[in-house]
Amino acid sequence: MSEKNYWLSSGFFSMMHRGVDFIVGFVGFMILVRLFSPEEFGVWVLFITIAAIIDMARNGFLQNGMIKFIVAEKGMENSKIQISALQLNAALTLLIILFIWMAAPFAETLFGAKGLADLLQIHVFFLPFLIFHTHNLILMQATFNFKSYFFAGISKSVPFFVFIAIVYLLDYTPSLIELAWYYNLCFIFALLTSQYQVKNQFQILWGWHKEWLGKIFHFGKFVFGTNLVSMLTSSMDKFLLGALLSPVQVAMANSAGRIVNLLDIPINSISSISFPKASEAHEKKQVAEVSRIFEMTVAAMFSFSMAFLVVVVFLAKYIILLVAGENYLDAVPYLQLISLIAILKPLDRQTGIFLDAIGKPAYNMVLVFGTLAYGIALSWVFILQFGLIGAAMGVLVAISITVVIKIYILNKFLSISYGNILKETFFNYPKAFKIAVDQFQKIKNSRSNRSTK
C-alpha cells in the first residue's frame, strides 16, 4: 500500500470506528439520562468510568509493545510474540479480577453510590472474554488492518445501543443491574466478531518464550502505568465530585464530558494510525520522518479542535438543552470551561504517543503520574472552593503543566517546527473546503451525465 493510500484508507476506517462509537454512545447517553434520575445515572457513570479505566490500562500494557515488535518481526517470531502477549494479558486480567472483586464494596462506600459494587462484580465475570478480544484488536492495528478493526471495534458498542434503543421505544426502564448484564453480554459478541476478523493473522507458537515475555513486559509496564494513570487523570473530576459532593454532580460533569468527547473521534483516529508509522520510521532511524509525522498529525488534530472550541463556547446552553435536557443546565459553565481542553488535547496526546514510538515510554509514565498527583491536589482545592466548575479548573491547570514539560522533553529527541504546525493547521481549512467543493462538483457532474443519457 502506498504512503498516500495508507493514510487515506486507515484514516477513513479509524475515523469511522471512532465516529460510530461516539454516535451510538452519545445517543445512548441521551436516552439513559431520560430513563434514569441524575443520581442513578451518576452511579452508572462511575461504573462505566471504572470499566473504561480497566480496559484502557490493560490495552496499554500490551498495545504499543505488541505493535512495535510485530511490525519489526515476521514468521515464527511473530507467533512467539502473540502467545507471549496472550499469557501476559491473562495474568494481568486475573490480578484485575481479584482487585475489583475485593475493592468494589469500598468504592461504593467512598462515592456514596448505592449499587456500584454489584455492577462491578458483574463486570469481572466477563473480563476473561476480553483477553482475546483485546489481543485481536491490537493485532489488527499491528498488521495495518483498519477495515477489520472498524467492524470488530463497533461490535461491542452497537449491540448495547440497540438494547438501549429497544427498551426506550418499549417505554421500559431496566434496573441498573439489568443494564449491566446486557452491557457485559455484548463482550461475547464482540469476541466472536474480532476472532473471525483475525483468523488469518492469529498465529501462536505454544511455549514459554522468556525473551518476548520480558520485552513485552518491560515495554508494556511503562505504557500500562501511563494509560492507567492517564485514565485516572481524565476521570479524576468524576471521582472527586463523587467523593466530595454527590453522584448528581458526577452526572452533570459527565453530560458536559460527553460533548467534549466529540474531540476524541478525530484525535484518537489520527493517533491510532500515526503510532505504527512513527514507530516504523524510528526503527529505520528516520528521525526527520518521525518529526514530519508529528507535525502533520498535530496540525490535523488542531484543525478539528479549534473549530470545536468556537462552537461549544458560544452554544453551550443550547447544546446541553438538546443533549441532556433542563435537569442538566447546571453543567453549562462547566462545559464552557472544560472545552478549553481542545487546545491541550492534541499536544498532550501526540507528545505521549511519540515518546512511546521513539522508545521512551518511561518519560511518558512519569509525566502522566505527575499530572494525576498535582491534578488531584488542584482539583480537590478547586472543588471545595468553587464546586462543580472547580473540577474543570483542576483538570485544565494540571494538563497544561504536563504538556509544557512533555514538549520540552520531546524536543530533545526530535526536531519539531511548531510554526509549521500552526501554518498547517490553518492551511487545512481551505484544503478541506477545496476537497468538499471538488467532491460536490463530481457528484453534480455524475448526476448531470446520468440525466443526459
C-alpha positions in Angstrom: 0.0 0.0 0.0 1.4 3.4 -1.0 2.0 6.1 1.7 -1.0 8.2 0.5 -3.3 5.2 0.3 -2.3 4.1 3.8 -3.2 7.4 5.4 -6.5 7.7 3.4 -7.6 4.1 4.0 -6.6 3.7 7.6 -7.7 7.2 8.4 -11.1 6.6 6.9 -11.8 3.3 8.8 -10.2 4.6 12.0 -12.4 7.7 11.9 -15.5 5.6 11.1 -14.8 3.4 14.1 -14.5 6.4 16.4 -17.4 8.1 14.8 -19.8 5.2 15.1 -18.7 4.5 18.7 -19.2 8.2 19.5 -22.6 8.4 17.9 -24.1 5.3 19.4 -22.6 6.2 22.8 -23.8 9.8 22.5 -27.4 8.8 21.5 -27.4 6.1 24.1 -26.4 8.7 26.7 -29.2 10.9 25.6 -31.6 8.0 26.1 -30.2 6.9 29.5 -30.3 10.4 31.0 -34.1 10.4 30.2 -34.6 6.9 31.6 -32.8 7.4 35.0 -32.7 10.1 37.6 -29.4 12.1 37.8 -28.5 10.2 41.0 -29.0 6.8 39.3 -27.2 7.9 36.1 -24.3 9.2 38.3 -23.9 5.6 39.6 -23.9 4.2 36.1 -21.3 6.8 35.0 -19.0 5.8 37.9 -19.3 2.1 36.8 -18.7 2.9 33.1 -15.7 5.1 34.0 -14.1 2.3 36.1 -14.7 -0.3 33.4 -13.1 2.0 30.8 -10.1 2.5 33.1 -9.6 -1.2 33.4 -9.9 -1.7 29.6 -7.6 1.1 28.7 -4.9 0.1 31.3 -4.8 -3.5 30.1 -4.9 -2.4 26.5 -1.9 -0.1 27.2 0.1 -2.9 28.8 0.1 -4.8 25.5 -0.8 -2.5 22.6 2.2 -0.3 21.9 4.8 -3.0 22.7 2.9 -5.7 20.7 2.5 -3.3 17.7 6.2 -2.2 17.9 7.5 -5.8 17.9 5.1 -7.3 15.4 5.9 -4.5 12.9 9.6 -5.4 13.1 9.3 -9.3 13.2 7.8 -11.9 10.8 7.2 -15.6 10.7 7.9 -17.7 13.8 8.9 -14.7 15.9 5.5 -13.2 15.2 3.9 -16.3 16.7 6.1 -16.2 19.8 5.2 -12.5 20.3 1.4 -13.3 20.1 1.4 -16.2 22.6 3.6 -14.2 25.0 1.2 -11.2 24.8 -1.7 -13.5 25.5 0.0 -15.0 28.5 0.7 -11.6 29.9 -2.8 -10.5 29.2 -4.3 -13.5 31.1 -2.0 -12.9 34.1 -3.0 -9.2 34.3 -6.7 -10.0 33.9 -6.6 -12.4 36.8 -5.0 -9.7 39.0 -7.6 -7.1 37.9 -10.5 -9.6 38.7 -9.2 -10.2 42.2 -8.6 -6.5 42.9 -12.0 -5.3 41.5 -13.9 -8.0 43.4 -12.3 -7.0 46.7 -12.4 -3.2 46.1 -16.0 -3.0 44.8 -17.7 -2.5 48.3 -15.1 0.1 49.2 -15.7 2.1 46.0 -19.5 2.0 46.6 -19.0 3.5 50.1 -16.4 6.0 49.0 -18.5 7.5 46.3 -21.8 7.1 48.1 -23.1 5.3 45.0 -25.6 2.6 46.0 -25.4 -0.5 43.8 -22.0 0.3 42.4 -20.4 -2.8 44.0 -23.0 -5.1 42.3 -22.3 -3.6 38.9 -18.5 -4.0 39.2 -18.8 -7.6 40.4 -21.0 -8.5 37.4 -18.3 -6.9 35.2 -15.5 -9.1 36.5 -17.3 -12.3 35.3 -16.9 -11.1 31.7 -13.3 -9.8 31.8 -11.8 -13.2 30.6 -13.7 -12.8 27.3 -11.8 -9.5 26.7 -8.4 -11.3 26.8 -8.7 -12.5 23.3 -10.8 -9.5 22.1 -8.1 -7.0 23.2 -5.4 -9.2 21.6 -7.3 -9.3 18.3 -7.9 -5.6 18.1 -4.2 -4.9 18.7 -3.2 -7.5 16.1 -5.4 -5.7 13.5 -3.6 -2.4 14.2 -0.2 -4.1 14.1 -1.0 -5.5 10.6 -2.5 -2.2 9.4 -5.9 -3.9 9.0 -8.0 -1.0 10.0 -11.0 -2.2 8.0 -11.3 -5.2 10.2 -10.6 -3.1 13.2 -13.6 -1.0 12.4 -16.1 -3.9 12.3 -14.6 -5.6 15.3 -14.4 -2.3 17.3 -18.0 -1.4 16.9 -19.2 -4.9 17.7 -19.3 -4.1 21.4 -20.9 -0.6 21.3 -23.6 -1.1 18.6 -25.4 -4.2 20.2 -25.6 -2.4 23.5 -27.0 0.7 21.8 -29.6 -1.5 20.1 -30.7 -2.8 23.5 -31.0 0.7 24.9 -33.0 1.9 21.9 -35.4 -1.0 22.2 -36.2 -0.5 25.9 -36.7 3.2 25.3 -39.1 2.5 22.4 -40.9 0.0 24.5 -41.2 2.6 27.3 -39.5 0.2 29.7 -36.9 1.3 32.3 -34.5 -1.5 33.3 -32.7 -1.6 36.6 -29.0 -0.7 36.7 -28.3 -4.4 37.3 -30.2 -5.5 34.1 -28.4 -2.8 32.2 -25.0 -4.1 33.5 -25.8 -7.7 32.4 -26.7 -6.6 28.8 -23.7 -4.3 28.7 -21.4 -7.2 29.6 -23.1 -9.8 27.4 -22.1 -7.7 24.4 -18.4 -8.6 25.1 -19.1 -12.2 24.0 -20.5 -11.0 20.6 -17.5 -8.6 20.2 -15.1 -11.5 20.8 -16.7 -13.7 18.2 -16.6 -10.9 15.7 -12.9 -10.0 16.3 -11.8 -13.6 16.3 -13.4 -14.1 12.9 -11.7 -10.9 11.6 -8.1 -12.0 12.6 -8.4 -15.7 11.7 -5.6 -15.4 9.1 -3.3 -13.2 11.3 -3.9 -15.1 14.6 -0.8 -17.3 14.9 0.7 -18.7 18.2 3.6 -20.9 19.0 2.9 -22.6 22.3 5.5 -22.4 24.9 7.1 -20.1 27.4 9.2 -17.6 25.4 11.1 -15.7 28.0 12.8 -13.3 25.7 9.5 -12.0 24.3 7.7 -12.1 27.6 10.5 -10.0 29.0 10.5 -7.5 26.1 6.7 -7.0 26.1 6.5 -6.8 29.8 9.3 -4.3 30.2 8.0 -2.1 27.4 4.4 -2.6 28.4 4.8 -1.8 32.1 5.5 1.8 31.4 2.7 2.1 28.9 0.4 0.3 31.4 1.3 2.7 34.1 0.9 5.6 31.6 -2.6 4.5 30.4 -3.8 3.7 33.9 -2.7 7.0 35.4 -3.9 8.8 32.2 -7.3 7.4 32.6 -7.4 8.1 36.3 -6.4 11.7 35.4 -9.1 12.1 32.8 -11.6 10.7 35.3 -10.4 12.3 38.5 -13.0 15.1 38.2 -15.8 12.5 38.3 -14.2 10.5 41.2 -13.6 13.6 43.3 -17.0 15.0 42.6 -18.5 11.7 43.7 -16.3 11.6 46.9 -16.6 15.3 47.8 -20.1 16.2 46.5 -22.5 13.6 45.1 -23.4 11.3 42.2 -25.6 14.1 40.9 -22.6 16.3 40.3 -20.9 13.3 38.6 -23.9 13.1 36.2 -23.5 16.9 35.5 -19.8 16.6 34.7 -20.5 13.5 32.5 -23.1 15.4 30.4 -20.5 18.0 29.6 -17.8 15.4 29.2 -19.9 13.5 26.6 -19.8 16.6 24.4 -16.1 17.2 24.9 -15.5 13.6 24.0 -16.5 14.5 20.5 -12.9 15.6 20.1 -11.8 12.1 20.7 -13.1 11.0 17.3 -10.5 12.8 15.2 -7.8 12.8 17.9 -8.0 9.1 18.7 -8.3 8.2 15.0 -5.3 10.2 14.0 -3.2 9.0 16.9 -4.0 5.3 16.3 -2.8 5.4 12.7 0.2 7.6 13.5 1.8 5.4 16.1 2.6 2.4 13.8 4.0 4.8 11.1 6.1 6.7 13.6 7.3 3.5 15.2 8.3 2.1 11.8 10.1 5.3 10.9 12.0 5.3 14.2 13.1 1.6 13.7 14.5 2.7 10.3 16.4 5.6 12.0 14.4 8.2 10.0 14.3 10.9 12.7 13.2 13.6 10.2 10.3 11.5 9.1 9.2 10.9 12.7 9.2 14.7 13.2 7.3 15.3 10.0 4.6 12.8 11.1 4.3 14.6 14.4 3.8 18.0 12.8 1.3 16.7 10.3 -0.8 14.8 12.8 -0.9 17.5 15.4 -1.9 20.1 12.8 -4.7 17.8 11.6 -5.9 17.5 15.2 -5.8 21.2 15.8 -7.9 21.8 12.7 -10.7 19.9 14.3 -10.2 21.1 17.9 -10.2 24.8 17.1 -13.5 24.6 15.2 -15.0 22.6 18.1 -13.9 25.1 20.7 -15.6 28.1 19.0 -18.9 26.2 18.6 -19.0 24.9 22.2 -18.1 28.1 24.0 -20.8 30.1 22.2 -23.5 27.5 22.1 -23.0 25.6 25.4 -26.5 26.2 26.8 -28.3 25.1 23.7 -26.1 22.0 23.4 -26.9 20.9 27.0 -30.6 21.5 26.5 -30.6 19.4 23.3 -28.4 16.6 24.7 -29.4 16.2 28.3 -32.4 18.5 29.0 -33.3 21.1 31.5 -32.3 19.0 34.5 -28.6 19.4 33.5 -28.4 23.1 32.8 -26.0 23.5 35.8 -23.4 21.8 33.6 -23.3 24.8 31.1 -20.5 26.8 32.9 -18.6 23.5 33.4 -18.9 22.7 29.6 -17.7 26.2 28.6 -14.6 25.9 30.7 -13.6 22.3 30.1 -14.0 22.8 26.4 -10.6 24.8 26.6 -9.1 21.3 26.7 -9.4 21.4 22.9 -6.2 23.5 22.9 -4.3 21.0 25.0 -5.5 17.6 23.8 -3.7 17.3 20.5 -0.3 18.2 22.1 -0.9 16.1 25.1 -1.9 13.0 23.1 0.8 13.2 20.4 3.7 14.0 22.7 2.8 11.0 24.7 2.3 8.8 21.6 5.6 9.8 20.1 7.6 9.4 23.3 6.3 5.7 23.2 7.1 5.5 19.4 10.8 6.5 19.9 11.2 4.1 22.7 10.9 6.5 25.7 7.8 5.3 27.5 9.3 5.8 31.0 9.2 9.6 30.4 5.6 9.4 29.5 4.6 7.3 32.5 6.4 9.7 35.0 4.8 12.7 33.5 1.3 11.2 33.4 1.7 10.2 37.0 2.7 13.7 37.8 -0.5 15.0 36.1 -2.5 12.7 38.3 -0.7 13.8 41.5 -0.9 17.5 41.2 -4.2 17.2 39.3 -5.8 15.6 42.3 -4.4 18.2 44.6 -5.5 21.1 42.4 -9.0 19.6 41.7 -9.5 18.9 45.4 -8.8 22.5 46.3 -10.8 24.0 43.4 -13.9 21.7 44.0 -14.0 22.6 47.7 -13.7 26.3 46.8 -15.8 26.5 43.6 -17.9 23.3 43.5 -18.6 21.6 40.1 -16.7 24.1 38.0 -13.6 23.7 40.2 -13.2 20.2 38.8 -12.7 21.6 35.3 -10.2 24.2 36.6 -8.1 21.5 38.2 -8.0 19.3 35.1 -7.0 22.2 32.8 -4.2 23.5 35.0 -2.8 20.0 35.6 -2.8 19.1 31.9 -1.3 22.5 30.9 1.7 21.9 33.2 2.3 18.4 31.8 2.0 19.5 28.1 4.8 22.1 28.6 7.1 19.5 30.2 6.4 16.8 27.5 7.1 19.3 24.7 10.4 20.2 26.3 11.4 16.5 26.6 10.3 15.5 23.1 12.3 18.4 21.6 15.4 16.8 22.9 14.9 13.8 20.6 13.1 15.3 17.6 13.5 18.5 15.6 9.9 19.8 15.6 8.8 23.1 14.0 5.8 24.4 15.9 5.5 27.2 13.3 4.9 24.5 10.7 2.2 23.0 12.9 0.3 26.3 13.2 0.7 27.1 9.5 -0.5 23.6 8.5 -3.5 23.9 10.9 -4.9 26.9 9.2 -4.0 25.7 5.7 -6.1 22.6 6.4 -9.3 24.6 6.3 -9.0 25.8 2.7 -7.7 22.3 1.8 -10.8 20.8 3.3 -13.1 23.3 1.6 -11.5 22.6 -1.8 -11.9 18.8 -1.3 -15.5 19.3 -0.4 -16.1 21.6 -3.4 -14.4 19.0 -5.7 -16.5 16.2 -4.3 -19.7 18.2 -4.7 -18.7 19.0 -8.3 -18.1 15.4 -9.1 -21.5 14.4 -7.7 -23.1 17.2 -9.6 -21.4 16.1 -12.9 -22.2 12.5 -12.3 -25.9 13.3 -11.9 -25.8 15.6 -15.0 -24.2 12.8 -17.1 -26.9 10.3 -16.0 -29.7 12.7 -16.8 -28.4 13.4 -20.3 -28.3 9.6 -21.0 
